[in-house]
Amino acid sequence: MKKVVVLLLFIGFLNASLKDDVQNTANSFIGGAAAFISSGILTSAGAEGGFPHFDAGLGFNITGFKFTHPLTGEQIPFPGLIPLMYAEVGLFDGFSLTPLINGVGAIDIMGRVMPTMSIKDYFNKDITPSYWAGGIKLQLLKDQLVPPTPAISLSFMYHSFGNIGFIFDTLYTEFSLTDISIHADVSKSLLFFTPYAGIGYDSYNLKGQYWTTSDHNKKDIAKIDGSHMRYYGGLQFNILLIKINLEAAYMDKPGKTVISLGARAGI
């Protein structure tokens, strides 16, 4: 009887220790991953101008972050590039407050998806990572020549990054991350280019599970919550119907910089 009790206590200790190790991995992963997916505004503060105006294109978020191997404590690099297909569609062209001030309250909807992703050896290749995001932009002031006003807008986005599966020897883990962001932007068109800048707040949470080759029952780790401020700026080059964006963003937690590139076209 004593041997059975000792064995059960030992198994319980191993399970608790393994859960703590996976929890530590998740804690080391969440900040970098949240910065990775929430970056890349890739548009100015101005709205599209109502339906049927739209833009669509392809972009990339480029960064580098590492997270902790749950069994060895080694720092593992996460793939440093995420491709994005994104679009912005005008819904409403806003109100005219005066003959010279219009476009106030214009609304766009925005969306983006990850078409593919670079996979490292430690990824579970039976699970395909997925990312999508959607949101709205509310234009407070339109970019105009007369009077010379900048564009000012507020945007809300929801990001979902799931099916992130890793294999560490006989240990399997799977994480899913969601991020809610709100940001304020300002921009001003200057002939062939448009500088823009903004500040945002991101609130995110991560859920995770783990199992082993000897125990296929998936066990949950504790949900992790986090947040960061995001400061960014960029240049948008306007060439006929094509817009090219170069952007940099800094997140105060975990002190991460993300570079974003994008090109889109529309009417």
N, C-alpha and C positions, 0 to 999 in steps of 0.2 A: 504494500500500500504506500509506504514511504517513497519507494522508487517511482511509483506512478505520480505522486504529488510533486516530487522533485522534477520529473520529466515535464510535467505540465507547467510548472513554474519556469523552467528553462525555456520551453517553447514560447511562453508568454513574454519572457524577457527578450528573446530574439525578435518576436513580432513587434514589440514596443520599440526596440532599437532600430529596426528596419523602417518603421513608420517615421521615427525621428529623422533618420537619414534622408528619406524621401521628402519630408517636410523641409529640411534644410536646403535640398536641391531646389524645391519650388520657390523658397524664399530668395534664393540667389538668381532665379530665372525671371521672376515677375517684373522687376523694374526695367531691365533691359528690353524684354519683349514688349512691354507696354509702350516704351519710348519708340521702339521699332515700328509698331503698327499705327500709332497715332500721328506720326509725323507725315510730312508731305502734303501741305495744303494745295500747292501746285495750281493756284488761281489767284487772281487779284481780288480786292474787296468788292468790286463791282458785280452787279447782277447781270444776267443774260439779256434781260429786257422783255420778258414774257414769252409765252408760247407763240410760235414753234421754235424759238431760238434755243440753241444747244451747242455744247462742245463735248468732244469725246477724244480720248487718246490713251497713251501708254506712258507710265512713269516708273521710277525706281527709287526706293529708299535704301541708302547705303550707310552702314555703321558697323560696329564690331562690339560684341559683348561676350562675356564668358559666364558660365554657371558651374556649379559644383557637382562633380561625380558623386553619387550617393554612397558608393562603396569604398572609394579610394581617397576622396577629398580633392582629387585632381581638378584643375580649372579647365573646362572644356569650351572651345570656341563654338558659338552658334553661327550658322551661315550669315554672312554680312551683307546680303543683298536680297531685297524682296521686290519682285516686279508687280506693278499695279495697272490694271485696266480701269480707267475712271471716266465719269461723265457728269455733266452738269446741265440741267434742263430748266429753262425759264417757265414758271407757272403764271406769274402775275407781274405786270410791268410797273406797278406802284401808282401812287397818287401824285397829283400836281398841287403843291401848296401855293405856288405863285406861277405866273407864266415863265419865270426863270428857274424855279426850283421844282423839279419833278423827279419821278422815280422813287419817291419816298415810300417805303413799305413794300418794295418789290421782293418777290419770293422765288427762290430757285430750290430745286431738289438735287441732291448730290448722291452719287453712289460709286463704289469701287469694289473690285474683287482681285484676288491673287490668282492668275492663271496657272502658275506652276511655282516650284520652289526647289532650290538646291538641297539635296539630301546627303547628309554625312553618314559614315559607317554606323554610328550609334543610334540612328533613327530606326524605328520599327517600320519596315517597308510594307507591312500589311495594312498600315494606316496612312492615309494621305492627308497631310496638313491642309486646312482650309481657312481662308480669310475673306471676309466681306465687311463692308461698312455702308451706312446710309445716313442721310441727314438733310437738313434744310439750311438755307442762307437767307437772312432777312437784311435787306439793304436799308440803312438808315438815311444815307445821303448819297446822291449820284455823283459820279465823276463828270464834271462839266467844264467847258472852256469859259463860258460866260454864264453866271459868275464863276471864277476859278476855284471851284470847290473840289476836294478830294472825295473819293468813294469811301464810305464807312459802313461796315456791316457787322452783324453778329451771326455766328454759325453754331449749330448743334449737330454732333455726329455720334453715332453708335457704332462701335467696332467689335467684331467677333473673330477670334483666332482660336480654332479648335482642332481636335484630332492630332495633337502634338505628341506622338508616341516615341519613346526611347527604349532601347534595350541595353542594360548594363549587366553583362555576363548572364546570370540566371534571373535577374530582376527586370521586370517590365514596368514602365510608368507611362501614364497618359495625362496630359494637362489640357485645360481649356481656359482661355482668357477673354474677358469682356472689358471694354473700356468705353466710358461715356465722357465726351469732351465738349467743352464750350469755349469758343474763342472769338475775340474781337479783332477786326482787321481794318487797316487803312491803306489806300493806294492812290496813286496819281499818274495818269497817262502823260507821257512826255514824248511826243512824236512816235518813234519806233519802239520804245520800251516803256514799261510800267514798273517802277519800284513799289514794293509792298512790304508791310511789316505787321506783326500781330503779337498778341499775348493770349495764352489759353490755359485752361485748367482741366486736368484729366483725373477722373476717378475710376479705378479699375479693381477687378477681383479675379482671382485664379482658383479653380477647382482642380483636384487631382485624384488619381487612383493609382494603385500599384498591385502587382501580383507577381508570382514566381513560377518557374517551370514545375515546381513540385506542388504548388498550391494555386490553382487557377481562379480561385475566388477573389474578385476585385475588392480591394479595401480602400475606403476614402481617407484622404488626409483632411486636415482642417482647412477651411476656406481662408484665403489670404486676401486682405484688402490693402490698397495703397492709393497714393495720389501724387501728382507732381504738377508744378507750374512749367509752362512751355513758352519760350521766347524765340521768335523766328523772324526772318526777313528774306527777301528774295528779289529777283529781277525777272520780269516777264517781257520777252522780246516778241513784238507783234509784226509778223510778215504776212501781209494779205490776210487770208483766213486761218493762218497757222500761228499758234502761240507756243513759245518755248520758255520753260521755266527752269531757273536755277535757284535753289533755296537751301538755307541752313537753319537748323533748329537746335536749341539747347534746352535740355530738361534738367531742372535743379536736383531731382532725385531720379536716378543715381549719379547725376553729374555727367550726362551722356549727350554727345553731339551726333546729329543725324544729317547727312547730306541728301537732298532729293533733286532728281532731274525728271523733267516731263515734257512731252510735246503732244499737242492736241489740235484739232481743227473742228470747225463748225460754222454755223450761220447765226 
